[in-house]
Amino acid sequence: MERRVSSPRSLQGEVTVPGDKSISHRAVLFNALADGSAHIRNFAPGQDCRSTVACLRNLGVAVEEPRPGVLVVHGVGLPGLAEPPDVLDAGNSGTTIRLLTGVLAAQPFLSVVTGDGSLRSRPMGRIIQPLRLMGAQIWARGGDSLAPLAIHGRPLQGVRHRLPVASAQLKSCLLLAGLFATGETVVEEPVASRDHTERLLRAMGADLSSQGNAVTVRPAKALRPLDIEVPGDISSAAAWLVAGAVHPHARVTIKGVGVNSTRTGIIDILREMGARITLSGQRDVGGEPVADLTVESSALRGHEEIAGALIPRAIDELPLVALAACFATGKTTIRDAQELRVKESDRVAVTAQELRRLGARIEERPDGMVVQGPTPLRGALGESHGDHRLAMLLGVAGALASGETVVSGADDVAVSYPGFWDDLASLSR
Ligand code: S3P
């Protein structure tokens, strides 16, 4: 599907973004393993989290949806999953396949997990190798590096893992395996990634502690079910933060956004570039900090040092940072972001390629990008490359560029933000 976007005279109003995708996956998966039932509210409506629910149903977990956005999960207990009658399909979702594999590695049955073309090209050796050190039996394509994965569950032993990359998916996979293992499992990251797994598992009674960038989990006898209200997804809100900061006539409020400090790199980066973003109504929702975010038209400056610990805190928002940098005065440099190349697409390559079509001056680097600003963007044809975040990036770019932008693959937004185009229309005045 194609969408045609041009810059509105102003961007004004309030939006509520979908429930956080990372938290939604975890809320349904962990509650599936609990002893009893739990309600999840504001569950992410996108296809990715639907894939997690579908896999769990195939593993014998009853998940009801009495109203849109509300799930009732009937946990089967830690030893309660059943051998799936068919191949498990994680769709486009890296979080689904990686977290689920950590659990399946310890179940006394055979499962096969696969996904779409994008997921089948993403690195799985990073979970297979450390799970094998714990005793797991896993087979995979491409010299044991690519899905489909065939997993024959076995008793696991706790191991100390030093991860070569900061990755919440990898960390969570190993912590979940550790719940079923004997002894302690320690997962140490080079820099901290999002900590939703740690927060939720602890709230459900798991014996889990963190010290610096190392997390230790001990085997669990049971998990308590936990009712959760999922905060709004800051990765979806990021589209409006960038659109609002760059558009010359903008004031946008995004209600109820999760502002866990492991996720707020986008706010820090945009503020350091001069964006006027305010937080109000700070509160706690589902064990996570939440706030309403207001952004207003701002004069942006380039940012020379987006690197290091900032990167995992803004990993999914970096393409939008590159877009903002096109409108900032001076040079912006993004480094240490090689992980961006192994997302739903190679987001370094496709961000540079697609924004260049609109006139951006972007240089690709092995581990990031260098953007020269200010460069006025002109509407052009842009391609999503099957990547939801690219489709949204081009939608926002179209709302900021002169002329008309045609976004091909516009319906890819359904993976994380099905209402994206409607929300863009409602903010455009
Ligand atoms: C996610 C972690 C990140 C992120 C992805 C969701 C998660 O991936 O890019 O969209 O839910 O744990 P990595 O942990 O592999 O960097």
Residues whose N, C-alpha, C, O or C-beta is under 5 A from the ligand:
A	BS01	S3P	S22 T95 A166 S167 A168 Q169 L170 I315 D316
